[in-house]
Amino acid sequence: MADTPPRWHAAFDAERFLARDWQRRPRLIERAFPDWQGPLAPAELARLTRDADVESRVVWRAGRDWRLAHGPFSAAQLRKLPPHGWTLLVQAVDQHVPAVRALRDAFRFLPDWRVDDVMVSHAVANGGVGPHYDQYDVFLVQGRGRRRWRVGGRCDARTPLRDHPDLRLLARFEARHEWILEPGDVLYLPARFAHDGVALDDDCMTYSVGLRAPSRAELVGHWADHLLQQDSEDLRYTDALLDARADPAELDAATLARVRALMRAALDDDAGFDDWFARLVSEPKYPRAEADEPSESVTAVRARLARGERLARHPASRFLYLRAARGPSLTLYVDGEAHLCRGAAARLALRLCADTAARLDAQALRAPAALTLVTALLAQQALTWEARDG
């Protein structure tokens, strides 16, 4: 199957969707991807779960209880599952199957940094994971088979949950909407809307395009860790203008104002804050192991390109950029690393960000600055050599 994004139905208007539905209400988009059933068969998804580096799990119902098992799974283990009522879920399939990565690209009307991964599930008849809610927006794209979705109201931290050691299941669930999704249909759910999906066929395949939604607590924690690594020990509390008449036991307004100013100054460094955030959101969800082979030199890369070899983005890498406040330069952020780019390197960076399927050859990398950039990205494993035909 071609690794090109499925096309939205002509009636779908991304701008209208963002203006009326995005983060406001659930939306069923019927026949969103006409004649699309997804690139994977159930057996192909099951094979991915044999890899220990692939996050997978199986959820099934046993009477009134819900059970959960984590992968990897052998073929024999999957064959022992009950005949009905189970669901196999595999995270970040877009990192392993180019055609699934192409589905992710169909959602590029949203910022790249917000799209987290594509989880794919295979459920047999009556399979599901129980009524629950997610802390992030999600697009549920129906592949093979059919699934009945019931959607309730918006939940929050006060919403009662069942007492379960592994699954966050709702103690009570009241459906307000009910839809049956056919292949190519898409159900959009804003964050925290209760939902429950049940497969109606034995080959039900659902592709869940999840959106990153870091909490304020997570951001504050990451920012604090960043300051601990970057901030100078010389930046300390000072109070040169003390008043000898003040009560020594009182935390007075002037003291608190000085502490607030010291803390706020950390956020007032706009360039430093922007750099921190860009590094954070460009980090891959699943970091890759260090490369076994040493990094290639610019000369070696040039020689391989001259022999007709080509480079492409690694499917697990995240590419983002920040434009400079002045001048034509930009900073390319890839997997948490920053690359200052000017001229030909900046033009190449924009191309890599714009086209996730970009293929780079000797013609595209004639400029020394561009060649230097791709050599650095190769060392990061953010670019890879394409397998040659034959």
N, C-alpha and C positions, 0 to 999 in steps of 0.2 A: 504494500500500500504506500502511496506517495506520502512523504512526510511534509505535507502542506496543511495549513489550518483549514478546518471545515468552514464553509461559508455560511454566514448567518442568512436566514430568510430575508428577502427583500423588505418585508414589512417591519423588521426590527430596526428601530432607530436608537442608537446608543445615546445620543444626546437627550432624547426624550426620556429614556430609561433613567439616566442619571438625574434628570430634573424632577421626575415624578416618583420613582420607585426606590432608588438607591438609598439604603439605610433608613427607609421609611416604612415599607410594607413588603410582604411576600408577593412574588409575581410569577405566575406560570406563563412561560413563553412556549406556546405550542409550535411544533414543527420548526423550532429554532434552527436546526441543522437538517434540512431536508435530505432524505435518502442516506442518513448516517446511522450506523449501528455500532460504531466504535471499532478500533483497530485490533482489539484483543479478543481471543476466545477464552473461555474459562480455564482450559488446560494450560494455555500460555501464561495466564496470571498465576496459576498454581505453581508452575515451574520457577517463577521468580522467588517464591517463598522458601526455596531450598537454600538460598544464599543467606548466610548469617549477617551480611551487611545490609540486607533489605529488611525494613521494619514491617512485620506482618502480625496479624492476630486473627483468631476465629472466635466468633460470639455465637452462642446457641442457647436455646431455652430448654430447660429440663424441668417439666412440670410448671410450677409457678416461679421457679428460680432461673436466674440468668448465669451462664458460665462463660468464662473467658480463658483462652489459651494463647500464649505468645509463640511466634515462630523463632527459628526456622522450622519448616514442616517437611517431612519426607512424604513421598507419594503414598506410602503405606499408612502414615498417620491420617492423611486426608481421606483415605478410603474408609477409615473406621468411623467417620462422622455419621451421625444419624441420617436417615434418608430425607428428612424434611426439617426445616426450621433453623438452618445455620447460615452464617454469613462469613465469608473470608474477606478481610480488608488488608490492602497493601498500600503503604505510604510511598509518596514520592516516586510513583511509577514513571513520571515524566523524565526522571534522571536516567532511566534504564531503557526506555522504549521511545525512539525518536518520534514515532507517530502519535504517541500520547503527549510528548512535548509540543507537538504541533497544535493539539487541542488547547493547551495553555496559551499559545500565541493568539488564539481567537479572542482572548479577553484582554488584548492590549489597548482597549479603550480605557482601561484602568492603569494607574501607575505601576511600572514593573516591580517596584520594591514591595508593593502591597500583595502581589500574587505569591503565595507561599509554595504550594505544590499541588499535584493532582493525585489524589488518593483514588484507587480503583477497588470496587468491591464486587464480589460474585456471591449471589445468594440463591439458594434453592427455594422452592415454594414455601411460603410462610416464614422465610428467613428475614431477620431484621436485627437491630441492636437495641430495641426498646425505645420508649419515649424519652427524649432528652433535649438539651439545648446546647449550642456552641457559643463560645465567646467571640466569634468572628463571623463575617459574612461568608456565604458559600453559594456556589452555583452547582446544582445537582443535575448532571447531564445524563440522560438515560441512553444507554447503549442497547445491548440485546435485551429482549424480554420486556416485561412490564413491572412497574412497582406502584403500589398505592401509597400516596403520601397524605397523612393527616397533619395539619398545622394548627397550633394553638396560639395563645397570646405570648407577649414578651415576658421573659423571666428576669430575675435578678438574684442577688446573693441571699435574699430572704425566701426564695422559692423552696419548698420542702423537697428533699431528695430521699430516695429509698436508702435503707441501710445496706450498702453493698461494698465489699472491700475493694473492688476493681473498677466498677462502672458507675458513672454519675447518671443515674436514672431518676426520672421524676416520680415523686410519690403519688401525685395526682396529675392526670392529663385530660384536658377537655378540648376536643377538636373544634375549630371554628371554620376550617376549610378542609375539603377533601378532593384530591385530584388523582387520577391514574395517568402515569407518564408512559408514553410509547417511545420507541426509538427515535432519537433526535429532539425530543422535548427537553426543555430546561426549566427547572424550578429554582428561582432565586429566593434565598432566605437571608434577611438581615440578621445581624448578631442577636443572640439571646431569644430568638423565637422558638418556642417548643415545637418539636416535630417528631413524627414516628413514621418510618417507611417500612413496608412489608412487601416482599417479592410475591408476585402472582404466578411466576413461572420458574422452572428449574435452571434456566440459563440467564437469570436476571443480572445484568452488568450495569453498575452506576459509576460514573466518573465525577468525583467531587473536587471542584476547583476551589480551594480554600484561600482565604485572604489573611495576610498577616495583620494582627491587631495588638500590638504591644500595649500592656497596661502602663499606667503612669508609674506604678510601683516598679515595674521592670525597667522602665526608662531611667528612673531615678537611681536604681541600683547599678545599672550599667554606667551611668554618668559618674556616680561616686567611685566606681572601680577605675574608670578612666582618670579621674582627678588624682586618685591615690598613686597611679603610675606616672602621671605627667606633671602634677603640680609641684612647685618648689617648696621646700621646707622653710624658705625665707618669708613666705607669705603668711604672716601670723597676725593675730589680734593685737592691736595697739590702742592706747588711750592716753595720748600725750597731754590732753587738756582736762585732767581730773580736777574736781572741786573738793578741797579739803573739808568743806563744811557738810559734805554729803554723808548720809547714814551708811556706814560700811556694810550693814546687813541687807541693804536694799539693792535689788537688780533694777536700776533706774532706767528711764526711757532712753537716755543718751547711750547707756551701755548696750541696750537691746538694739538700738538703731545702728551702732557700730558693728555688731555681730551680723545683723541683717545685710548691711552694706558689704561686709566681707564675703558673705555667702553669695549674694547676688552678683558680685563682681565676676564670679566664675561663669555665670550665664551671660554676662555682658560681652564676653569675648565671642562675637558672632562668628568669626572665621574659624575659631577653634571648636565652637559648638557644632557648626555645620560639618566640619571635617569629621568630628566624632560620630555624628549621626549617619553620615554617608558610609563611613566604615562599618558601623553597626548593621545597617539594613542591607549592605551588600554581602554580608557574611553568608555562606551557604548554610542551609538547614542541617546538612549532614557533611561535616568536614571530611575530606579525603585523606588517605594515608600518604605519607611522604613518598616521593618518587624514588624508586630503587636506582635509577640511572642518574648520572651527574648531568647538570645543566649543559645545554648546548651553547656554543659560542655563536656570535653574530656570523662569523665566517662559515661555520658548519650549517647554520640555518640557511644562509644565502646559497650554499652549494646544494642543499636538498631542494630548495625552490627551483634552482636552475635545472635540476633533473626532472622537473615536472610535478613534484609533490605539492600538495596543497594543505592548508591549515583551516580548521574550523573551531568554533566555540565548543568548549566542553559543556555538555547538557546540564551539568550540575552547577555551573558557575553563574554568578550574578554580575551583570554589567550595569553600572549607573555612572552618571557624570554630573559635575558641578561646573558651571561656567564661572570664569574669573569676574570679579567685580569690575575690573578695567582690562581692556585689551582682548585679543581674540583667543587667548589660551583657555584651557579647561583642565580639570582634574578628573581622570578616569578612575573609578573605584571598582575593583574586581575582587570579590571574595575577601573583603576587609582590607585590601591593600590599595594604596593610592599611587597614581602615576600622573605626574604633571606633563601635559601634552601641549605642544605648540605646532603650528604649521601642518606639515604632512601627518605628524603623529596625531594631532587633534582631529584632522579629517578622518583618519582611520578609526579613531576612538568613536566618533559619531556613527560611522558605518557599522562598527561592531555592536553598538547599542541599538541602532535602528533595525538591524536585520539579524535576528537570532540564528538564521541559517546561512549567514555569510560564509563564502569560501574564498580564501586568500591564496593567491598564487604569486609568482615572481613579478608579473605585470603590476599587481596591486601594491607591491612592496619595494618599488624601485628606490624610494627616498630613504636615505640612511636613518632618519628619525623614525620612520614607520617600521623599519627592520629592527631597530633597537627596541621599540615597544613590543613587537611580537615576540622577540627573544625573551624579554622579561616575562611576558604572559605565558610563554611556554614553560619557563622555569617554575611558574606558579601552578602549572597544569590547568590553567584557564583556557588555553588553546591546545589542540591536539592535532597530530598528523593524521590525515585521512588515509584509510586503507586504500591501496592502489587496486584498480580493477585487474582481474586476472591473477 
